[in-house]
Amino acid sequence: MPNVKGGAVEYLIQLLIDENEKNWHEQFTVYSIYVDGIEEAQEKYKYCRFVNIKSSSVMAKIGTAVRYVINTRIKYIGNYYISRVFKELGKRINDYDVVIDENAPDFLPLIRKVYDGRLIFHAHNDWFEKSDFEQLNCCDEYWSVSRYLADKIISEKIKCDVHVLYNGIQLKDYTAADKALTDEYTERFHIGIQDIVIVYAGRIVPEKGVYQMIRSFMDAGFSDDVKLLIAGGAFYSDEKVTPYMNQCRELAQGNANIIFAGYIPGKEMAGIYALGHIGVVPSIWQEPFGLTVLEMMAAGLPVITTTNGAIPEIADENTAFLCSTDNEKQWICDMTLAMKKLVENAELRNRMGNDGKERCAIFSEGRYLSTFITLLYRKLREE
């Protein structure tokens, strides 16, 4: 941190530390992985102390290997990163009124061993199997990004307090893209003035349903003025090509209207959405939130997505086509039909896009920050 490499969790932490600089002026400490050039980005922060954990040195790699053997063959003692966090945390253990564990449940028992104050787990993913729920008894509060996740924890009768903290985005970042950036992408991807562009943005991994989306697009038999633009890699900015990515590309071979854009930095995604007329988020897995759905709605795109996880909390029938993935053949047909309806009906696209923009107010940056600070101070006021 700051968020220089992308990622939804990192984006939300960025919102918090920036708001703290402007208005709250609390003393934050952020423990995160070191990347080259990070110190320069950190210099502007007056109220946030950064602890950078270097994980690429020879000693770090040796430590990682040793801990992997112990974790998998003897008992779990945490990875190299958390061991370094413990060392730094121990130096200032009495300085903190609150410790927030962002999305790493395995760290909870380890943090509790050295810190007996208010410990909050902020869940951004559905990490827990039945055997792992006990980890949550190590924290005082569980903050989830959706009602979907919160209800799962409540059903297990875990002792900690459970609260929903919906993700938020800076809506203005998606409503007016930089024209120069949009023009650059228009030229790079050979988008014509009359073209209708269907956009996918996210990781190219099986659980995101990219292969099925390509199948749907190809089954639609669109003319050459309809494009499918796929923005993303296997893991954010990582340029590694995986077997699944090759499967997707092989499926799309011979179709010049399917464009693999590669990884696009988060700050430039507005330029991609501005090219689009329709957004697709074909998630197979149970999305804990679905930030991309929200981004597309904020950009004014009607969305074709699924009913999995928390997605129906974000989008509704006025803003999206919500498809079931229970039967893959039927799901692919449903996506194809939704694509055709939206491609052929500009009025429908505009109406759903406008409804999506209005609905986004529920998930604004301001709402997220307001809820965060309310939850944070609630206990402090009681004390």
C-alpha positions as CSV (number, residue, x, y, z in Angstrom):
1,M,0.0,0.0,0.0
2,P,-0.7,2.5,-1.4
3,N,-2.5,0.5,-4.1
4,V,0.0,0.5,-7.0
5,K,-0.6,-3.1,-8.2
6,G,-4.4,-3.4,-8.3
7,G,-6.8,-5.5,-6.3
8,A,-10.3,-4.9,-4.8
9,V,-9.2,-5.1,-1.1
10,E,-6.2,-2.8,-1.8
11,Y,-8.6,-0.3,-3.5
12,L,-10.8,-0.2,-0.4
13,I,-7.9,0.3,2.0
14,Q,-6.7,3.1,-0.3
15,L,-10.1,4.8,0.1
16,L,-9.7,4.6,3.9
17,I,-6.2,6.0,4.2
18,D,-7.0,8.8,1.7
19,E,-10.1,9.8,3.6
20,N,-8.2,9.7,6.9
21,E,-5.6,12.1,5.4
22,K,-8.4,14.5,4.4
23,N,-10.8,14.4,7.4
24,W,-10.3,11.9,10.2
25,H,-6.7,12.4,11.1
26,E,-6.5,9.1,13.0
27,Q,-3.1,7.4,13.4
28,F,-3.3,4.4,11.0
29,T,-0.6,1.7,10.6
30,V,-0.7,-0.4,7.5
31,Y,1.2,-3.6,7.2
32,S,1.6,-4.7,3.6
33,I,4.0,-6.4,1.1
34,Y,6.8,-4.3,-0.3
35,V,7.0,-3.6,-4.0
36,D,9.6,-1.5,-5.8
37,G,8.9,2.2,-5.7
38,I,6.3,2.0,-2.9
39,E,8.2,4.4,-0.6
40,E,7.7,7.3,-2.9
41,A,4.0,6.7,-3.0
42,Q,3.9,6.6,0.8
43,E,5.7,9.8,1.4
44,K,2.6,12.0,1.1
45,Y,0.8,10.4,4.0
46,K,1.0,12.3,7.3
47,Y,-1.4,10.2,9.4
48,C,-0.5,6.7,8.1
49,R,2.6,4.8,9.0
50,F,3.5,2.0,6.6
51,V,5.3,-1.2,7.5
52,N,6.7,-2.8,4.3
53,I,7.3,-6.5,4.5
54,K,9.9,-7.6,2.0
55,S,9.2,-11.0,0.6
56,S,11.6,-11.3,-2.3
57,S,14.9,-11.4,-0.6
58,V,17.0,-14.6,-0.3
59,M,16.3,-14.8,3.5
60,A,12.6,-14.3,2.8
61,K,12.5,-17.1,0.3
62,I,14.3,-19.4,2.7
63,G,11.9,-18.5,5.5
64,T,9.0,-19.1,3.2
65,A,10.3,-22.5,2.3
66,V,10.9,-23.5,5.9
67,R,7.5,-22.3,7.0
68,Y,5.8,-24.1,4.2
69,V,7.3,-27.4,5.3
70,I,6.3,-26.8,9.0
71,N,2.8,-25.5,8.0
72,T,2.0,-28.5,5.8
73,R,3.7,-31.3,7.7
74,I,3.7,-30.4,11.4
75,K,1.4,-27.5,12.4
76,Y,0.3,-24.2,11.1
77,I,2.6,-21.4,12.3
78,G,1.8,-18.8,9.7
79,N,3.7,-17.8,6.5
80,Y,6.7,-15.6,6.3
81,Y,4.7,-12.4,5.9
82,I,2.7,-12.8,9.1
83,S,5.9,-13.8,11.0
84,R,7.4,-10.4,10.1
85,V,4.1,-8.6,10.9
86,F,4.3,-10.3,14.4
87,K,7.8,-9.0,14.9
88,E,6.8,-5.4,14.0
89,L,3.5,-5.6,15.8
90,G,5.2,-6.7,19.0
91,K,7.3,-3.5,19.0
92,R,4.1,-1.4,19.3
93,I,1.6,-3.8,20.7
94,N,0.2,-1.2,23.2
95,D,-0.2,1.5,20.6
96,Y,-3.3,0.1,18.9
97,D,-6.9,0.6,20.0
98,V,-8.0,-1.7,17.1
99,V,-6.4,-4.2,14.8
100,I,-8.2,-5.0,11.6
101,D,-7.3,-8.2,9.7
102,E,-8.1,-7.7,6.1
103,N,-9.2,-10.9,4.5
104,A,-6.7,-13.4,6.0
105,P,-8.6,-15.6,8.5
106,D,-5.6,-17.9,9.1
107,F,-3.9,-14.9,10.8
108,L,-6.6,-14.5,13.4
109,P,-5.4,-17.1,16.0
110,L,-1.8,-15.9,15.5
111,I,-2.7,-12.3,16.0
112,R,-4.8,-13.1,19.1
113,K,-1.7,-14.7,20.7
114,V,0.1,-11.3,20.8
115,Y,-2.8,-8.9,20.9
116,D,-5.7,-9.0,23.4
117,G,-7.4,-5.7,22.3
118,R,-10.3,-5.2,19.8
119,L,-9.7,-7.5,16.8
120,I,-11.9,-7.2,13.7
121,F,-11.9,-9.5,10.8
122,H,-12.9,-7.8,7.5
123,A,-14.0,-10.5,5.2
124,H,-13.9,-9.9,1.4
125,N,-14.2,-13.6,0.4
126,D,-16.0,-16.7,1.4
127,W,-13.0,-18.4,3.0
128,F,-14.7,-20.7,5.5
129,E,-15.4,-24.4,5.4
130,K,-17.2,-25.9,8.4
131,S,-13.9,-26.8,10.1
132,D,-12.5,-23.3,9.9
133,F,-15.3,-21.3,11.5
134,E,-13.7,-21.6,14.9
135,Q,-11.0,-19.2,13.7
136,L,-13.7,-16.4,14.0
137,N,-14.0,-17.0,17.7
138,C,-10.6,-15.3,18.0
139,C,-11.9,-12.0,16.8
140,D,-14.4,-9.6,18.4
141,E,-16.2,-8.6,15.3
142,Y,-16.8,-9.9,11.8
143,W,-17.3,-7.3,9.1
144,S,-18.5,-8.7,5.8
145,V,-18.8,-7.1,2.3
146,S,-22.3,-8.5,1.8
147,R,-25.4,-9.9,3.5
148,Y,-24.7,-13.2,1.7
149,L,-21.4,-13.6,3.7
150,A,-22.9,-12.3,7.0
151,D,-25.8,-14.7,6.9
152,K,-23.5,-17.6,6.5
153,I,-21.6,-16.6,9.7
154,I,-24.8,-15.9,11.6
155,S,-26.1,-19.4,10.7
156,E,-23.0,-20.9,12.4
157,K,-23.7,-19.1,15.7
158,I,-20.2,-17.7,15.9
159,K,-19.6,-15.7,19.1
160,C,-18.3,-12.5,17.4
161,D,-20.5,-9.6,16.4
162,V,-21.5,-9.6,12.7
163,H,-21.9,-6.5,10.6
164,V,-22.3,-5.8,6.9
165,L,-19.9,-3.2,5.4
166,Y,-20.8,-3.0,1.7
167,N,-17.9,-2.1,-0.6
168,G,-17.9,1.3,-2.2
169,I,-16.4,3.0,-5.2
170,Q,-15.7,6.5,-6.3
171,L,-18.6,6.8,-8.7
172,K,-17.1,9.8,-10.5
173,D,-14.2,7.7,-11.6
174,Y,-16.5,5.7,-13.9
175,T,-18.9,8.4,-15.1
176,A,-16.5,10.5,-17.1
177,A,-13.5,8.8,-18.7
178,D,-10.5,10.7,-20.0
179,K,-11.1,11.3,-23.7
180,A,-7.5,10.8,-24.6
181,L,-7.4,7.5,-22.8
182,T,-10.6,6.3,-24.5
183,D,-9.3,7.4,-27.9
184,E,-6.1,5.5,-27.3
185,Y,-8.0,2.3,-26.5
186,T,-10.3,2.8,-29.4
187,E,-7.4,2.9,-31.8
188,R,-5.4,0.1,-30.1
189,F,-8.3,-2.3,-30.2
190,H,-9.6,-1.2,-33.6
191,I,-13.1,-0.2,-32.4
192,G,-15.2,1.4,-35.1
193,I,-17.7,4.3,-34.6
194,Q,-20.7,2.0,-35.2
195,D,-19.4,-0.9,-33.2
196,I,-21.3,-2.3,-30.2
197,V,-18.8,-3.4,-27.6
198,I,-19.5,-6.1,-24.9
199,V,-16.9,-5.7,-22.1
200,Y,-15.6,-8.3,-19.6
201,A,-13.2,-7.1,-16.9
202,G,-11.5,-9.4,-14.4
203,R,-9.3,-12.3,-14.0
204,I,-9.3,-15.0,-16.7
205,V,-9.8,-18.0,-14.4
206,P,-12.3,-20.9,-14.5
207,E,-14.5,-19.6,-11.6
208,K,-15.1,-16.3,-13.5
209,G,-16.9,-18.1,-16.4
210,V,-14.9,-16.5,-19.2
211,Y,-14.9,-19.7,-21.4
212,Q,-18.7,-19.9,-21.2
213,M,-19.0,-16.2,-22.0
214,I,-17.0,-16.7,-25.1
215,R,-19.2,-19.6,-26.1
216,S,-22.3,-17.5,-25.6
217,F,-20.8,-14.7,-27.7
218,M,-19.9,-17.1,-30.5
219,D,-23.3,-18.8,-30.4
220,A,-25.0,-15.5,-30.9
221,G,-23.5,-15.2,-34.5
222,F,-23.1,-11.5,-34.3
223,S,-22.0,-9.4,-37.3
224,D,-18.6,-7.8,-37.4
225,D,-19.8,-4.6,-35.8
226,V,-20.3,-6.4,-32.4
227,K,-17.1,-6.9,-30.4
228,L,-16.3,-8.8,-27.2
229,L,-13.5,-7.0,-25.3
230,I,-11.9,-9.1,-22.6
231,A,-9.7,-7.1,-20.2
232,G,-7.7,-9.0,-17.7
233,G,-5.0,-11.6,-17.0
234,A,-4.8,-14.7,-14.8
235,F,-3.9,-12.7,-11.7
236,Y,-4.2,-8.9,-11.9
237,S,-0.9,-7.5,-13.4
238,D,0.8,-10.9,-13.6
239,E,1.5,-11.5,-17.3
240,K,1.7,-15.3,-16.9
241,V,-0.3,-17.3,-19.5
242,T,-2.1,-20.2,-17.9
243,P,-3.6,-23.3,-19.5
244,Y,-7.1,-21.9,-18.9
245,M,-6.2,-18.7,-20.7
246,N,-5.0,-20.8,-23.6
247,Q,-8.3,-22.7,-23.7
248,C,-10.2,-19.4,-23.9
249,R,-7.9,-18.1,-26.7
250,E,-8.2,-21.4,-28.6
251,L,-12.0,-21.2,-28.4
252,A,-11.9,-17.7,-29.8
253,Q,-9.5,-18.5,-32.6
254,G,-10.7,-17.3,-36.0
255,N,-13.1,-14.8,-34.5
256,A,-11.6,-11.4,-35.0
257,N,-14.4,-9.8,-33.0
258,I,-13.1,-11.3,-29.7
259,I,-10.3,-9.0,-28.4
260,F,-8.0,-10.0,-25.5
261,A,-6.8,-6.7,-24.1
262,G,-4.6,-8.1,-21.4
263,Y,-4.3,-6.5,-17.9
264,I,-5.6,-2.9,-17.7
265,P,-4.6,-0.9,-14.6
266,G,-7.5,-0.1,-12.3
267,K,-7.1,3.6,-12.8
268,E,-7.6,3.2,-16.6
269,M,-10.6,0.9,-16.4
270,A,-13.0,3.9,-17.0
271,G,-11.5,4.2,-20.4
272,I,-12.4,0.5,-21.2
273,Y,-15.9,0.9,-19.8
274,A,-16.4,4.0,-21.9
275,L,-15.8,1.9,-25.0
276,G,-18.5,-0.5,-23.9
277,H,-22.2,-0.7,-24.4
278,I,-22.8,-3.9,-22.4
279,G,-21.0,-5.4,-19.4
280,V,-20.7,-9.1,-18.6
281,V,-19.8,-10.6,-15.3
282,P,-20.3,-14.4,-15.8
283,S,-19.2,-15.6,-12.3
284,I,-19.6,-19.3,-11.6
285,W,-18.3,-19.1,-8.0
286,Q,-20.3,-17.5,-5.2
287,E,-19.2,-13.9,-5.5
288,P,-18.7,-12.4,-2.0
289,F,-19.6,-9.0,-3.4
290,G,-18.9,-8.4,-7.1
291,L,-17.1,-5.1,-7.4
292,T,-16.9,-5.3,-11.2
293,V,-20.7,-5.4,-11.5
294,L,-20.8,-2.2,-9.5
295,E,-18.2,-0.5,-11.7
296,M,-20.0,-1.4,-14.8
297,M,-23.3,0.0,-13.4
298,A,-21.5,3.2,-12.4
299,A,-20.3,3.5,-16.0
300,G,-23.8,3.3,-17.2
301,L,-23.6,-0.2,-18.7
302,P,-26.4,-2.7,-18.5
303,V,-25.0,-5.9,-17.1
304,I,-25.3,-9.6,-17.9
305,T,-24.3,-11.6,-14.8
306,T,-25.3,-14.5,-12.6
307,T,-27.4,-15.1,-9.4
308,N,-24.3,-16.4,-7.5
309,G,-23.4,-15.1,-4.1
310,A,-24.0,-11.5,-3.4
311,I,-24.5,-10.3,-6.9
312,P,-28.3,-10.0,-6.5
313,E,-27.6,-7.6,-3.6
314,I,-25.9,-5.3,-6.1
315,A,-27.8,-5.7,-9.3
316,D,-31.6,-6.2,-9.8
317,E,-33.8,-7.0,-12.8
318,N,-33.9,-3.3,-13.7
319,T,-30.1,-3.1,-14.1
320,A,-29.0,-6.6,-15.1
321,F,-29.9,-9.9,-16.6
322,L,-29.4,-12.3,-13.7
323,C,-28.7,-15.8,-15.1
324,S,-28.6,-19.1,-13.1
325,T,-25.5,-21.2,-13.6
326,D,-27.0,-24.4,-12.3
327,N,-27.3,-25.9,-15.8
328,E,-24.4,-24.9,-17.9
329,K,-26.0,-25.5,-21.3
330,Q,-29.1,-23.4,-20.3
331,W,-26.8,-20.7,-18.8
332,I,-24.9,-20.3,-22.0
333,C,-28.2,-20.1,-23.9
334,D,-29.5,-17.5,-21.4
335,M,-26.3,-15.4,-21.8
336,T,-26.6,-15.6,-25.6
337,L,-30.2,-14.4,-25.5
338,A,-29.4,-11.5,-23.1
339,M,-26.5,-10.4,-25.4
340,K,-28.8,-10.4,-28.4
341,K,-31.6,-8.5,-26.6
342,L,-29.2,-5.8,-25.5
343,V,-27.3,-5.6,-28.8
344,E,-30.5,-5.2,-30.8
345,N,-32.3,-2.7,-28.4
346,A,-30.5,0.6,-27.8
347,E,-33.5,1.9,-25.7
348,L,-33.3,-1.1,-23.4
349,R,-29.5,-0.6,-23.0
350,N,-30.0,3.0,-22.1
351,R,-32.8,2.4,-19.7
352,M,-31.0,-0.3,-17.8
353,G,-27.8,1.7,-17.8
354,N,-29.5,4.7,-16.3
355,D,-31.2,2.6,-13.7
356,G,-27.8,1.1,-12.8
357,K,-26.3,4.5,-12.3
358,E,-29.1,5.5,-9.9
359,R,-28.7,2.2,-7.9
360,C,-25.0,2.8,-7.5
361,A,-25.7,5.5,-4.9
362,I,-26.2,2.7,-2.3
363,F,-22.6,1.7,-2.9
364,S,-20.9,5.0,-3.1
365,E,-17.5,5.8,-1.7
366,G,-19.2,8.2,0.8
367,R,-21.6,5.4,2.0
368,Y,-18.7,3.0,2.5
369,L,-16.6,5.4,4.4
370,S,-19.5,6.6,6.6
371,T,-20.4,3.0,7.5
372,F,-16.8,2.1,8.2
373,I,-16.3,5.0,10.6
374,T,-19.6,4.3,12.3
375,L,-18.7,0.7,13.0
376,L,-15.2,1.7,14.1
377,Y,-16.3,4.3,16.6
378,R,-19.4,2.4,17.9
379,K,-17.3,0.3,20.3
380,L,-15.0,3.2,21.2
381,R,-18.0,5.3,22.2
382,E,-19.3,2.5,24.3
383,E,-16.0,2.3,26.1
